Amino acid sequence: MKSSDYHKIVAQVLEIVEKTQFNPDRNVEIKEAGSPDIWKMVFQKKDTSLDELQGIMKQLGSNFIVNISAKDKNALLISIEAPSDDFIRLKDKAGQQPRGMFDQNGGQ
């Protein structure tokens, strides 16, 4: 996979989680989750809600699973897992969302 594709995937996931008030670390990365064909991204957050997690899953797709575990008494670890092919498909979505001056209204 090209480095630019990897970063498109990470950026797409970050955009989705940021919409639900996550403030992810800048060093978030994709990791293998037990096997090379299952990937995950892990985020730390003080708290979360079922609505937030359902919003993330809805935007990512039905093959993504969100797991929660305690990091310590002040933070949760939220892991987003899916088959690598589903993560790879996210890079194609990255160019479909209008932003800023290039939005559908011609930047006005």
C-alpha positions in Angstrom: 0.0 0.0 0.0 1.2 3.5 -0.8 2.0 5.8 2.1 -0.5 8.3 0.8 -3.3 5.7 0.8 -2.4 4.7 4.4 -2.7 8.3 5.4 -6.0 8.8 3.6 -7.4 5.8 5.6 -6.2 7.2 8.9 -7.5 10.7 8.0 -10.9 9.3 7.1 -11.2 7.5 10.4 -10.0 10.6 12.3 -12.6 12.8 10.6 -15.3 10.4 11.6 -14.3 10.1 15.3 -13.7 13.9 15.6 -17.3 14.5 14.6 -18.3 12.7 17.8 -16.1 14.9 20.0 -13.1 12.6 20.1 -9.8 14.4 20.3 -7.4 11.8 19.1 -3.7 11.9 19.5 -1.8 12.9 16.4 0.1 9.6 16.4 -2.8 7.3 15.8 -1.9 4.4 13.6 -3.4 1.3 12.0 -2.3 -1.9 13.7 -2.9 -5.6 13.1 -5.6 -7.1 15.4 -4.4 -10.6 15.8 -4.0 -11.4 12.1 -2.8 -9.4 9.0 -6.3 -9.3 7.5 -7.9 -7.6 10.6 -6.8 -4.1 11.4 -7.6 -1.8 14.3 -7.1 1.8 15.4 -7.1 2.6 19.1 -8.2 5.9 20.7 -8.0 7.1 24.2 -11.0 9.1 25.7 -12.1 10.2 29.1 -15.7 9.0 28.6 -18.1 8.1 25.8 -21.7 7.3 25.2 -23.6 4.7 23.3 -24.8 7.4 20.9 -21.2 8.4 20.1 -20.2 4.9 19.5 -23.2 4.1 17.3 -22.6 7.3 15.3 -19.0 6.1 14.6 -20.2 2.6 13.6 -22.9 4.0 11.4 -20.5 6.2 9.5 -17.8 3.5 9.2 -20.1 0.7 8.1 -21.5 -2.6 9.4 -18.2 -4.5 9.3 -16.5 -2.2 11.8 -16.6 -3.2 15.5 -16.0 -0.8 18.4 -14.6 -2.3 21.6 -14.1 -0.4 24.9 -11.7 -1.2 27.6 -10.3 0.7 30.6 -6.9 2.1 30.3 -6.9 3.4 33.9 -9.3 5.1 36.2 -9.2 8.3 34.1 -9.4 7.0 30.6 -11.0 4.5 28.2 -9.4 2.8 25.2 -11.7 2.6 22.3 -10.7 0.2 19.6 -12.1 0.2 16.1 -11.6 -3.1 14.3 -12.5 -4.4 10.8 -11.2 -6.5 8.0 -8.3 -4.7 6.2 -10.4 -4.5 3.0 -13.0 -2.4 4.8 -10.4 0.0 6.1 -8.9 0.2 2.6 -12.3 1.1 1.1 -12.3 4.2 3.4 -9.6 5.8 1.3 -12.0 6.0 -1.6 -14.5 7.8 0.5 -12.0 10.4 1.4 -12.2 12.3 -1.8 -16.0 12.3 -2.0 -16.7 14.7 0.9 -16.7 18.4 -0.1 -14.7 20.6 2.3 -13.9 24.3 2.7 -13.4 26.4 -0.5 -14.0 23.4 -2.7 -17.5 22.6 -1.4 -20.6 22.3 -3.6 -21.4 26.0 -3.3 -18.2 27.1 -5.0 -16.6 28.2 -1.7 -19.3 30.8 -0.9 
